[in-house]
Amino acid sequence: RAAALLAPVANEEKRLQTGIRADDEAENQRAKTMAAAAEETVNAESIRAYLNRKLSRNDIAVTALHTIPGGGSKITRHISLAPISGLPGELIMRQDYAVNHVGNSIADEYPFLEALHRAGLPVAAPVLLEARHSMLGAPFMLVQKLEGKNIGNLWGFFPGTDPKPVCYELARVLAQIHSLPAN
């Protein structure tokens, strides 16, 4: 008797779950399509044109551009510029995805990065914030590239890596951050 009463509920649950999966798949496909379109609009030429226009220049040339894998919630690109005065030769571009499932934006990060840089902390020097959609797509920031290397990944430290110096440096920098005035 209970099975007969629960059967319609179970069938409705299956119908709803199928609909939810279909909606999720459709949303994921839309996001992939939008991301692919954004990738096509961000290339060496579009970055060159954007920077020259934004900075009122005509001498900026992009010599190399590549996307850095990983990052999860942001698109990260390495940009090399021909040597010119007033701009670093290498920039890192962090850009929101066209569809933002995380709910945060580069525009939220940039002021903190500026404050940390002004305080002398070891962070990339901020160069430019585009807080709105532009010819390059979703909001992004440009920072000066810093030298460094990965000592591990999500699964742990690479073999032969001594994590202690990095951990001590991280603790020192976190202490500096926590000693900054909260204004």
N, C-alpha and C positions, 0 to 999 in steps of 0.2 A: 504494500500500500504506500509506504514512504517513497519507494523508488518511483512509483507512478506520479506522485506529487512533485518530486524533485526533477523529473525529466524535463518539463518545460523550462524550469529555471536553468538547468544545465545547458539546454539548447540555446537559450537566450544569451547565456554567458559566452558560449562558443561563437555565436553570431557577433557579439560585441567585440570580443578579442580579435576576430578576423577583421572587423572594420578598423579597429585601432591599429593593427599591424599594417593594413593597407594604407591608412592615413600616414603612419610613420614612414613607410616606404616612399610614399609620394612626396612627403616633406624632405626626406633625405635626397631624393632625386632632384627636387627643385634646388636644394642647397648645393648639390654637386654641379648642376648646370650654371648657377650663379657664380660659384667659385671658379669654374672653368672660364667663364666670360671675363671675370675679373683678372685672371691670370693672363689672358690674351691682351688686356689693356695695359698691363704693367710690363714694359720691356725697356730696353736701353734707350730707345728713341723717345718713348713717352715720358720717361723720367728726365731725360735731357731737356725736353720741351717744358715740362712742368717747372724744373728748377730754374731755368733761364727766365721764364715768365714770373715765377713767384719771387725770385731774388733780383729782378730787374737787371738781368745780365744777358750777355749773348756769347759768352766764352766757355760755358760749362759743357764738357763732353764726357759721356759715360763710356768707359773703355771695357768694362766687364760687369756682368750681372748674373748672379746665380741664387737660386732659392736654397736656403739651408733647411734640411729635413728636420722634422720633429717640431717641438714648440707647442703642439696641441691646440691652444686657444688663440694663437696668432700666427700669421704668415711672417716668416723672417727671410730677408734677402740681404745678400752682401753686394754692395755697389762699389766699383772702383771708378774714380774720376781721373781725368787727365790733370796733371799738376796746374793749379791756378792759385792765385792769392785769395785768402779769406775763407777757403773751404778745405777740410781735411781730404786727403787722397782716397780714404776708404771710409765708407759709411755703412751702417746697418739700418735697414728699414724694417720696422715692426708694424704690421698692419692688421687691423681687425678683419675678420672674415666678413663677406657680404651678408651672410646669415649668422647672427651672433647668438648662439645657444647658451653662452656662458653668462651674458648679462653685464660684462664689464667692457670698458673701451680704453684704447690707447690714450684718449683724452683725459681719462681719470688717472693714468699712471704718470703722465708727463710732468705735472707740477711737482710731484714727489721726487722724480728724478732730478729736476732742476734744483730743488732744495737740498738734496743729498750732495749734488755736485758742488753747489755754492759752499756747503759746509766742509768741503775737502775730502769727502768720502770717495773711495775707489770705485766710482761708477763711470759709465760712458758719458762723455760730454754731450749734452743735448744740443742739437743743431736746429731742428725745425719740427713743429707740430702742425699737422693738417687735421683739425678736429672735426671737419665735415667731409662728406663725400665730395670728391673732386674728379678731375679727369683720370686720376689713377685709381678710382674706386672708393672703397671704404676708408675711414679715417686711418691715419698712420703717423708715425714719428720717425725722424732720422736722428741717429746718434753717431758719434765718432766711434769707429771700430777700435776695440782694445785687443791687445795680444793676449792669448791665453790658450789653454788646451783642456780637454775633458780628461778627468782622472777616473771616470767611471760612468755608469749609466744607471738605469732604473733597477738593475739587478745587483749592483754593487760596484766596488772599486775594481779597476783593471788590475790584472796580476802584476806584481812588482811595484805597485803604487803604495806609498806611505801616506795615508790620509791625515796623519796627525798635524803636519804644518798647515794644511788647508783648514782643518777643523779649528786650530788655534786662531788662524787669521779670521775665520768666520766669526768666532766668538768675540774677537777684538772689534770687528766692524759692527756686529750687533750691539755691543756695549756702546759704541759711539752713536749709533742710531738712537738707542734708548736714552742717551744723555742729551739729545737735541731738544730744544724747547718745543712744546706742542702748540704752535700758532699758525 
